[in-house]
């Protein structure tokens, strides 16, 4: 894919089907009241930011595959994610990396992360 801009998940499941499904460095955002799920499906991806709206719903980021996956959140901008990060079904773990090392990824809310 060669699109640019933010990928916004408001509802449903956005499941990656290839290693090039998200363009590296683009932002992933969950909209207001989002019930959406981002499934990495065993693909390691880098996004610019990972965020939720100021009125978060119940967003989820998960692997949901038998193959382990890594989500790297890069970019200079800090963003807050108020959702669940988990391995998901399938047994493959999900790793979360924040790069550059000095950046932050504040997590808000009361949801239990299980990655």
Secondary structure, 3 states (H helix, E strand, C coil): CCCCCCEEECCCEEECCCCCCCCCCCCEEECCCCCCEEECCCCCEEECCEEECCCCCCCEEECCCCCCEEEEECCCCCCCECCEEECCCCCCCEEEEECCCCCCCCECCCCCCEC
